[in-house]
Amino acid sequence: MAWIRRSTVRTSDGRHEDTTWVVTFGDGGPVVRRGPGRGLAAGELEGLSWELEWRELAPPFGTPHRLLRRVAPTTMTTQPALAFSGRIGDVSLDGAPGHSAQLAGRRHARAWGWAHASDADGRWLHLLTVTSPPLPRVSQYATETRPPGLPLARGSVGPNDVSVGPYTASAPPESFVGLRYLDTDGSTIWCYHSEQATVGGFAGAAMEIAAREPIPNWKVEP
């Protein structure tokens, strides 16, 4: 399993950061590679190269609900079920299930919990709970048969779990990799990501917990 993230941030004091992280998850634990911005389709970081193509198994959707987009600091477009082919390093992929999300906006949310799972048949499950002033905590869940609506579900984030509505995603603490993100005001976001969550009958789901303070005693990459 692998997670590729590209982040382009322009801060209020004029800094510009364009960074790609490639995290591979194997028996020895997560391995993090970080470098200048690279595309999802092809690139190379620290000796690991990738060439990918994908096809859509389910239509994309936007977050938050359109009624909240004028006041929300961040919007997200999710492609909830994709089939990836190609390679990452020496690992070949042929229709491997995955997903993609693109965030844009004035700044990140203050804190969030997120989980996403999909399979090769186009089934998927999405959980999101966010704290983003001036809004109160907003939470939503969605599946291939239940599109996202207004974020009125109950949501909470625990040390290594995310609960929204009837679903709870959880992952072993040792499966998380900790990264630091730069926000537009120059502040740091502490983000912890796992690809070993279980939720709603799915195993190997992606899960992320992020806040403005680090989780005590959890490792964060330099």
N, C-alpha and C positions, 0 to 999 in steps of 0.2 A: 504494500500500500504506500501511497505517496500523497503529499499535499504540496501544491505549488501556489504561492501567494505573491502577487505583485502589489506594491503600495506606492502611490505617488502622492506626496504631501507638499503643499506650499504653506509655510507658517506665516503668522501675522507679522513676524519680524523680518520676513524676506528670504528665509531659507527654503531650499527646494531639495527634497529627498525622493529618489526613485530607487526602490529596493525590491529585490526578489528573494524570497526564501524558498528553498526546496527541502522538504523534510521527508525522509524515507523511514518507514516503520518496519522493523524486522525483529527477529528473535533477540538480537542484542540491544533492543531499545531504539528510540528515535535517534536519527542522525541528521543534524541540521547543517545546511549549506546556505550561505548568505552572500549576496553580491549585488552589482548594479542591475537595474531593471532588465528583465528578459521577458519574451513573450511566452504564452502558454503552449503554443503549437510547437516551438522548437527553441532550444537554447542549451547552454552549458554553464555549470558552476562548479568550481573546485574539482574538476575532473569527471563530474557526472553530467552526461548529456541526455537530452530527451528529444523525441520526435513523436508528436501526437496528432491524431485527427479524431473527430467525434461526430456522432449523429444524435439528433434529438429524439428522445423517446416520449417526452411529455412537453406540453407548451410551457413557456416561462410565465412567471407572475411577479408582481411588484409588491414591495413593502415600504412604508406602511400603507394602509387603506387610503384611497385617493382623497377622502375627506380630511385626512390628517397631514397631507404632504406639504401644505403651505406653512405649517408650524414645526414640522419635524426637521431636525438638523441634518439627517441622513436619510437617503433612500437606498433601497437594495432591489436589484433585479436578480431573481434566482431561476436558473435552468435546473429543474428539480430531478430530472432523470436523463442521463446521457450514457451513450455506449462509446468507450474509448478504445482505439486501436493504435498500435505503434510500439514504442518502447520507452522505458525509463532506465538508463544504464543498460545492463544486460538482461533486464526483465522485459519480456515481450507481452503485449496486451492484444487481445482479440475480442472486442466487444465487451470489455470489462465495465461493470456499472460504476457510475460516478455522477458528479453534479458540478455546477459552477455557480458563483454568485459575484455580482459586481456592485460595489458600494460607491456612492458619490454624495457630496454635500458640503456643508460649511464646516462640520466637525463630526467626530465620532460621538456615539452615545456615551453617557457617563459610565455605564456598566451594562453588561448583557450576559445572557446565557442562551446558547443556541445548539441545536442538534439537527442533523439531517441524515437520512438513510434512503437508499434506492436500490433497486435490483434490475436484472437484465430484462424483466418483463414489463418495465415501466412503472412498477409500483414505487411509491415514495411516501415519506413522512417528514414533516418539517415542524420544528418547535422553535419559538423565539420569545424571549422575555427581556424587556429593555427598560432601563431607567435613563430618561433623557429630558431633563428640565427644559422648558416649563411644563412638559407633560408629566402626569403621574406614571407609575409603572404600567406598561402596556404589554400584553402577552397575546400570542395567537398560535394556533396549530392548524395544520392543513395536511391533506392527503390527496392522492390522485382522484378520490371520489368526493372530497370535501374541500373546495377551494378556500383560500384565506378570506376572511371577512374582517369586520371591525375587531380590533385587538382587545376583546372584552373578557378573555379567559383568565382564570387565576394562574399566576405564574410565580415560581420561586427558584432560587439558585442555592444549592448547598455546596459543601466543600468539593464534591466530585459528582454532582448530579444536577440536572435541570428538569424541572417539572412544569408542564403547561397543560391545563385541562386534565384529561384522563391519562396522560402519558408522562412517564418519567424516564429520562435517559441517564445512564450512569456508566462510569468507566473506572478501572483501577487507577489509583493515584499515580502509580509508577508508569502508566502509559501516556501521561501528559508530557508535552514539551512546552516550556515557558519561553515566550518571546516578549520583547519590548517594542511597542508601536509608538510612533511620534504622532501627536495630534496637531491640528492647525494652530493652536495657541501655544505650542511648544511644550506642552505637558506630555507625560509618559502614560501610556496605557499598558497594563500588565495583562498579557493574554496567554491562556493555557489551553492547548489544543490536543485532542486525542482522536485516534482513528479506531479505537477499540471499544466504543460504547455499544451498549445494548438498549434497544427501545422498540416497543410495539412489535415484537417478533423478529426484528432485524438484529443481526450481529454485525460487528465491524462498521458501525455507524460513526460518522464524524460528530464531534462535540467540542464546544468551545465555551470557556468562562473567561470574562474580561472585567477588569475593574481598575480604579485609580490607585489602588494599593496592592502590593504583592501578597500572595498567599504565604503565610509563614512556613518556612522549612521546605517549600517547593522550589526545585531547581529552575533557574532562568538562564537561558543561553546568553553569552556575552554580547 
